[in-house]
Amino acid sequence: MKIQIRTFGPAREIMGGGLVEVSFPGSTIDELRAMLVSTYPALGRLHSLLIAVNEVYAPDEQVLQPTDTIALIPPVNGG
C-alpha cells in the first residue's frame, strides 16, 4: 500500500520533506519502522523516534490501514 508520512524535526531533514509518500508492503508499525530505517539509515540514530497513527502514539504491533495518517515524532528536548 502507499502511505503518506508527516515528518518533523530531524526526521524531516533525513527524509527530505514534511510529507513523504512511500510504498509499504508490510502491515504493522514495527514493519514500517524497519522499512524506513532500511530506506533512510540515519533514522536509526533517532533512538526515541515515535510513530503516531491518526494523532495517537501507536504500539509496534498496530496494523496500519491505507486511510491512516502517519507521523514520525522525533525526540523532544525541553526544560
Secondary structure as UniProt FT lines:
FT   STRAND          2..7
FT   HELIX           9..15
FT   STRAND          19..23
FT   HELIX           29..39
FT   HELIX           41..45
FT   TURN            47..48
FT   STRAND          50..53
FT   TURN            54..55
FT   STRAND          56..57
FT   TURN            60..61
FT   TURN            66..67
FT   STRAND          70..73
//
